[in-house]
Amino acid sequence: YQVVGLGAIGAIEVGILAFLLRAEDALQLPFGRFLYGDLSPIAKGTRFGAAFVDMTLGFALVSALVFLAWLTDRVWPLWPAFVLALGFASGLSLSGHSAADAGSSWLSELADWAHLAAASLWVGGLIQLAFVVWPLEPELRRRAFLGFSRLATGLIVVILSAGIYLSVLRLPQLDDLWGERYGQVLLVKLALVSLALLWGAGHHFLVRPALERGEPLFARLPRSLAGESMVGMAILLAAAVLVDSKPPPKPVSQPPLAQQQR
């Protein structure tokens, strides 16, 4: 409950900070004037501002449901909190590149949301497994690891499928991958994803079969899970840098020479 509550409150506070930084960059005001400025036109009149308001209120409701579950010692409030958290996470997809750039569509918005939601569930599950279940619930370690291993397989499929689609959509040419800043950041992210996939494959193909056979838990498995979760958070950080980067423009098709001569 402490970790989940910290995550929900962190989403609100970091979201407010991100909104302020984005507004300061848009208004180009000195800090003294920005501190007392009216940000309502950005909050109400822009796609990003509307998404910020909805996500802030949504995660405030998520925090209230998590607190209610902890206060009453009941599990049922966590289910609507889970659904709301996944739903309001779509605000980033509805206000970013997948919604505002040329060539965007409902399919790009859906792919971006699926990519972000699956990555959040994967990294969040790793953190819970490494820092909550392992040190506090020894009797749940084996069952939790096997259950998360099955879930992580499906999440990785969603992450890779949506990520490949979005990469092809946002990079018109192959040389944009190393010639543009957006592509260079994407290369760093892909390197981190490759490392995480190799790490997770070791857990899936080496650790999981041993646990299913009833063999003792590996002594260094907690450190390995913590390391994989750190790589996952680095991937999310790279994704945040991508959100702040501008994809390269699509090449403009030139009319045929015969039409130009006419």
C-alpha positions in Angstrom: 0.0 0.0 0.0 2.8 2.4 0.8 4.6 1.8 -2.6 1.3 2.0 -4.6 0.2 5.1 -2.7 3.6 6.7 -3.3 3.3 5.9 -7.0 -0.1 7.5 -7.3 0.9 10.6 -5.4 4.1 10.8 -7.3 2.1 10.7 -10.6 0.2 13.8 -9.4 3.1 15.8 -8.2 5.4 15.0 -11.1 2.5 15.7 -13.5 2.1 19.1 -11.9 5.8 19.8 -12.3 5.8 18.7 -15.9 2.8 20.9 -16.7 4.6 23.9 -15.1 7.8 23.3 -17.0 5.9 22.9 -20.3 3.9 26.1 -19.6 7.0 28.0 -18.8 8.6 26.8 -22.0 5.6 27.9 -24.0 5.1 31.3 -22.4 8.9 32.2 -22.3 8.4 34.3 -19.2 10.9 35.2 -16.5 10.3 33.1 -13.4 9.0 36.1 -11.4 6.3 36.8 -13.9 5.6 33.1 -14.5 5.1 32.5 -10.8 2.1 34.8 -10.7 0.9 34.2 -14.3 -2.5 33.0 -15.4 -2.1 29.5 -16.8 -5.8 28.9 -17.3 -5.6 29.5 -21.1 -3.0 26.6 -21.4 -4.9 24.4 -18.9 -8.3 24.9 -20.7 -7.4 25.8 -24.3 -4.7 23.2 -25.2 -4.8 19.4 -25.7 -1.9 19.0 -23.2 -3.6 21.2 -20.6 -6.9 19.4 -20.8 -5.1 16.0 -20.5 -3.1 17.4 -17.5 -6.3 18.4 -15.6 -8.1 15.1 -16.3 -5.1 13.0 -15.3 -4.5 15.0 -12.1 -8.2 14.6 -11.0 -8.1 10.9 -12.1 -5.0 10.0 -10.1 -6.4 11.9 -7.1 -9.3 9.5 -7.3 -7.0 6.6 -7.7 -5.1 7.7 -4.5 -8.4 8.0 -2.6 -9.4 4.4 -3.6 -6.0 3.1 -2.6 -6.3 4.8 0.8 -9.9 3.4 1.2 -8.6 -0.1 0.5 -5.8 0.3 3.1 -8.2 1.9 5.6 -10.9 -0.7 5.4 -8.5 -3.6 4.7 -10.6 -4.6 1.6 -9.3 -5.5 -1.8 -12.3 -4.4 -4.0 -11.4 -0.7 -4.1 -8.1 -1.7 -5.8 -9.8 -2.9 -8.9 -11.5 0.4 -9.8 -8.2 2.1 -8.9 -6.4 -0.2 -11.3 -8.8 0.4 -14.1 -8.8 4.2 -13.6 -5.0 4.3 -13.5 -4.8 2.5 -16.8 -7.5 4.7 -18.3 -6.2 8.1 -17.2 -2.7 7.1 -18.3 -4.1 7.5 -21.9 -3.9 11.3 -21.3 -0.2 11.2 -22.4 -1.2 9.4 -25.6 -4.1 11.7 -26.4 -1.9 14.8 -26.0 1.5 13.8 -27.4 3.1 12.9 -30.7 0.6 10.1 -31.4 -2.3 12.5 -31.3 -0.9 15.9 -32.5 1.7 15.2 -35.2 1.0 14.7 -38.9 -0.1 11.2 -39.7 -1.5 10.5 -36.3 -4.8 8.6 -35.9 -6.9 6.8 -33.4 -4.7 3.7 -34.1 -1.5 5.6 -33.2 -3.1 6.9 -30.0 -4.2 3.3 -29.1 -0.8 1.9 -29.8 0.9 4.6 -27.8 -1.5 4.0 -24.8 -1.0 0.2 -25.1 2.8 0.7 -25.2 2.8 2.9 -22.2 0.4 0.9 -20.1 2.2 -2.4 -20.8 5.5 -0.9 -19.9 4.1 0.6 -16.7 2.6 -2.7 -15.6 5.9 -4.5 -16.4 8.1 -2.1 -14.5 5.7 -1.7 -11.7 5.4 -5.5 -11.3 9.1 -5.9 -11.2 9.4 -3.2 -8.5 6.7 -4.8 -6.4 8.3 -8.3 -6.8 11.8 -7.1 -6.0 11.1 -4.6 -3.2 7.8 -5.7 -1.6 7.1 -9.4 -2.1 10.7 -10.7 -1.8 11.7 -9.0 1.5 8.2 -9.0 3.2 6.4 -12.1 2.0 8.7 -15.1 1.8 5.8 -17.6 1.4 4.5 -15.8 -1.7 7.8 -15.5 -3.5 7.5 -18.6 -5.7 3.9 -18.1 -6.6 4.3 -14.4 -7.3 7.4 -14.9 -9.5 5.7 -17.6 -11.6 2.5 -15.5 -11.9 4.4 -12.4 -12.9 6.6 -14.4 -15.4 3.4 -15.5 -17.3 2.0 -11.9 -17.2 5.3 -10.4 -18.3 5.4 -12.5 -21.5 2.2 -11.0 -22.7 3.3 -7.5 -21.7 6.5 -7.8 -23.7 4.6 -8.8 -26.8 2.4 -5.7 -26.5 5.4 -3.5 -25.8 7.4 -4.7 -28.8 4.4 -4.7 -31.2 3.2 -1.2 -30.3 6.8 0.1 -30.2 7.7 -1.2 -33.6 4.5 0.3 -35.1 5.2 3.7 -33.5 8.8 3.7 -34.6 8.0 3.1 -38.2 5.2 5.7 -38.1 7.5 8.4 -36.6 10.7 7.8 -38.5 9.9 8.2 -42.2 13.4 7.2 -43.3 15.8 4.6 -41.9 18.7 7.1 -41.7 16.6 9.2 -39.3 17.4 6.6 -36.7 20.9 7.9 -36.4 20.8 11.2 -38.1 18.0 12.9 -36.0 17.9 13.6 -32.3 14.6 11.7 -31.9 16.1 8.6 -33.6 19.3 8.8 -31.5 17.2 8.8 -28.3 15.2 5.9 -29.7 18.4 4.0 -30.3 19.4 4.4 -26.6 15.9 3.3 -25.6 16.2 0.2 -27.9 19.5 -0.7 -26.4 18.0 -0.6 -22.9 15.0 -2.6 -24.1 17.4 -5.2 -25.6 19.2 -5.4 -22.2 15.9 -5.8 -20.4 14.7 -8.5 -22.8 17.9 -10.5 -22.3 17.6 -10.1 -18.5 14.0 -11.2 -18.6 14.7 -14.1 -20.9 17.2 -15.4 -18.3 14.6 -15.3 -15.7 12.0 -16.9 -18.0 14.0 -19.7 -19.4 16.4 -20.5 -16.5 14.8 -19.4 -13.2 11.1 -20.2 -14.0 11.6 -23.9 -15.0 13.7 -24.4 -11.9 11.0 -23.0 -9.7 8.3 -25.0 -11.4 10.3 -28.2 -10.6 10.3 -27.1 -6.9 14.0 -26.4 -6.7 15.2 -23.8 -4.0 15.1 -20.2 -4.8 18.3 -18.7 -6.2 20.1 -16.6 -3.6 20.9 -13.8 -6.0 17.5 -13.6 -7.6 16.4 -10.6 -5.6 19.4 -8.6 -6.8 18.7 -9.7 -10.4 15.0 -8.6 -10.1 16.1 -5.3 -8.7 18.6 -4.8 -11.5 16.0 -5.6 -14.2 13.6 -3.1 -12.5 16.3 -0.4 -12.6 16.7 -1.0 -16.4 13.0 -0.8 -16.8 12.9 2.6 -15.1 15.7 3.7 -17.3 13.5 2.7 -20.3 10.7 4.9 -19.0 13.1 7.8 -18.5 14.2 7.4 -22.2 10.5 7.3 -23.2 10.0 10.6 -21.3 12.9 12.1 -23.3 11.3 10.9 -26.5 8.0 12.6 -25.6 10.0 15.9 -25.3 11.7 15.3 -28.6 10.3 16.2 -32.0 10.1 13.4 -34.5 11.6 14.3 -38.0 9.1 15.7 -40.5 7.8 13.4 -43.2 9.2 14.1 -46.7 6.9 16.1 -48.9 6.1 14.2 -52.1 7.2 16.1 -55.2 4.8 16.2 -58.3 6.0 14.4 -61.4 8.2 16.3 -63.8 5.5 16.4 -66.5 3.1 18.1 -64.2 5.7 20.6 -63.2 6.3 21.5 -66.8 2.6 22.0 -67.4 
